[in-house]
Amino acid sequence: MKPIIILIDDDKLLMSYYIRALKSGGFKVLQFYNPDGAFDYLDKNRDKTIAAFILDILMLPGKRYKKEEGTNDGLTTGLLIYRDLRLSYPTTPIVILSNVDNDAILSSFRKDRAVEVVTKLEYEPFEFVDFINTKILLQK
């Protein structure tokens, strides 16, 4: 069975390259363009083992996270997703794949040893597959 990676990012074009590479690398990739779809899937598929989550920080909050919850117009939506993922998946690796360059936001992830923060295009898509295999999955 192929390892499942959940990708939560609203950048359809750029992520299509990463998805293609990850699928070629032997992963089953499920992309969700907003947190609502991702959590709907996870709620209905609790029996599935998730190998890793890949998520963006800056994205529209969807219905799950309204602006009044502090998404700062989407700037910190990924922080809220991360917080909620950790409730049900406390040790599953998470890759923050984002172009957000805000130390106050990124420092939120530094205490979690199962999180890696990389910028988009830091790795070409096929290099990203190697990164996932060696840096993320081998350290589980």
C-alpha positions as semicolon CSV with decimal commas, in nm:
position;residue;x (nm);y (nm);z (nm)
1;M;0,000;0,000;0,000
2;K;0,132;0,346;-0,089
3;P;0,203;0,585;0,199
4;I;-0,058;0,862;0,217
5;I;0,049;1,224;0,220
6;I;-0,209;1,493;0,291
7;L;-0,127;1,821;0,117
8;I;-0,315;2,131;0,230
9;D;-0,234;2,423;0,004
10;D;-0,445;2,648;-0,215
11;D;-0,174;2,698;-0,480
12;K;-0,306;2,457;-0,743
13;L;-0,052;2,522;-1,017
14;L;0,269;2,505;-0,816
15;M;0,150;2,212;-0,607
16;S;0,064;2,013;-0,919
17;Y;0,439;1,974;-0,981
18;Y;0,501;1,852;-0,626
19;I;0,205;1,615;-0,645
20;R;0,326;1,466;-0,972
21;A;0,673;1,412;-0,825
22;L;0,541;1,262;-0,501
23;K;0,314;1,024;-0,692
24;S;0,607;0,920;-0,912
25;G;0,798;0,861;-0,589
26;G;0,542;0,605;-0,475
27;F;0,312;0,815;-0,257
28;K;-0,062;0,853;-0,261
29;V;-0,117;1,229;-0,241
30;L;-0,445;1,386;-0,142
31;Q;-0,456;1,761;-0,199
32;F;-0,702;1,985;-0,027
33;Y;-0,730;2,349;-0,125
34;N;-0,868;2,455;0,211
35;P;-0,877;2,326;0,567
36;D;-1,245;2,233;0,543
37;G;-1,190;1,960;0,284
38;A;-0,886;1,821;0,463
39;F;-1,058;1,789;0,800
40;D;-1,374;1,647;0,640
41;Y;-1,158;1,374;0,485
42;L;-0,965;1,311;0,807
43;D;-1,284;1,293;1,013
44;K;-1,428;1,029;0,778
45;N;-1,103;0,830;0,744
46;R;-0,969;0,797;1,099
47;D;-0,862;0,440;1,020
48;K;-0,613;0,555;0,753
49;T;-0,249;0,591;0,846
50;I;-0,111;0,923;0,727
51;A;0,262;0,918;0,649
52;A;0,298;1,297;0,655
53;F;0,117;1,626;0,621
54;I;0,238;1,906;0,397
55;L;0,079;2,241;0,454
56;D;0,106;2,603;0,362
57;I;0,074;2,881;0,617
58;L;-0,089;3,154;0,411
59;M;-0,424;3,040;0,276
60;L;-0,788;3,128;0,296
61;P;-0,935;3,017;0,628
62;G;-1,244;2,845;0,490
63;K;-1,546;2,791;0,713
64;R;-1,346;2,607;0,978
65;Y;-1,138;2,911;1,068
66;K;-1,321;3,238;1,052
67;K;-1,136;3,568;1,050
68;E;-1,247;3,639;1,403
69;E;-1,047;3,335;1,517
70;G;-0,730;3,522;1,437
71;T;-0,627;3,407;1,092
72;N;-0,505;3,760;1,021
73;D;-0,668;3,756;0,675
74;G;-0,527;3,409;0,609
75;L;-0,171;3,485;0,716
76;T;-0,182;3,238;1,003
77;T;-0,433;2,983;0,881
78;G;-0,155;2,722;0,867
79;L;-0,085;2,770;1,237
80;L;-0,445;2,686;1,319
81;I;-0,438;2,382;1,091
82;Y;-0,113;2,268;1,256
83;R;-0,265;2,311;1,603
84;D;-0,566;2,099;1,512
85;L;-0,363;1,831;1,333
86;R;-0,151;1,786;1,645
87;L;-0,463;1,707;1,850
88;S;-0,534;1,392;1,646
89;Y;-0,190;1,324;1,496
90;P;0,060;1,418;1,769
91;T;0,364;1,250;1,611
92;T;0,288;1,243;1,238
93;P;0,553;1,441;1,047
94;I;0,444;1,779;0,918
95;V;0,624;1,977;0,650
96;I;0,549;2,347;0,639
97;L;0,595;2,433;0,271
98;S;0,544;2,805;0,244
99;N;0,693;3,133;0,129
100;V;0,598;3,306;0,454
101;D;0,913;3,465;0,593
102;N;0,793;3,581;0,931
103;D;1,003;3,466;1,225
104;A;0,724;3,526;1,474
105;I;0,508;3,277;1,284
106;L;0,780;3,027;1,195
107;S;0,910;3,014;1,553
108;S;0,581;2,850;1,649
109;F;0,700;2,530;1,484
110;R;1,055;2,512;1,621
111;K;0,967;2,322;1,939
112;D;0,808;2,035;1,746
113;R;1,074;1,785;1,638
114;A;0,832;1,629;1,387
115;V;0,805;1,952;1,186
116;E;1,028;2,074;0,907
117;V;0,992;2,420;0,759
118;V;1,099;2,469;0,397
119;T;1,025;2,739;0,145
120;K;0,850;2,665;-0,179
121;L;1,101;2,601;-0,452
122;E;1,380;2,546;-0,198
123;Y;1,360;2,195;-0,340
124;E;1,271;2,118;-0,696
125;P;0,973;1,879;-0,694
126;F;1,176;1,560;-0,742
127;E;1,434;1,676;-0,487
128;F;1,141;1,732;-0,252
129;V;1,053;1,362;-0,283
130;D;1,406;1,274;-0,169
131;F;1,368;1,522;0,116
132;I;1,041;1,356;0,223
133;N;1,191;1,007;0,205
134;T;1,514;1,083;0,388
135;K;1,453;1,375;0,621
136;I;1,089;1,308;0,710
137;L;0,992;0,942;0,681
138;L;1,322;0,783;0,784
139;Q;1,321;0,981;1,107
140;K;0,979;0,857;1,218
